[in-house]
């Protein structure tokens, strides 16, 4: 399970953590296998970062793990994750927090 940045004993992103995270900062990051966008019978290994947005929202950006990009490169040049199942594989969050995800 990926830990929420700054909350070493918490495995779930909730509204309290989101509200206490400064705007435009890293919430969590990790490496996860998710369903391949082009071929649902395959999985791809990705590096991902969850970022608090400029409003009461958040998003996950990702890139294939073979790129060796740092967190800032993933945020600037990576793809935004839209698939709810893939989001759930990256970070566990309650329904209220998931509803604040910026699609």
Buried (B, 14 or more C-beta within 10 A) or exposed (E): EBBBBEBEEBEEBBBEBBEEBEEEEBBBBBEBEBBEEEEEEEEBEBBBBBBBBEEEBBBBBBBEBEEEBEBEBBBEEBBEBEEEEBBEBBBBBEEEBBEBBEE
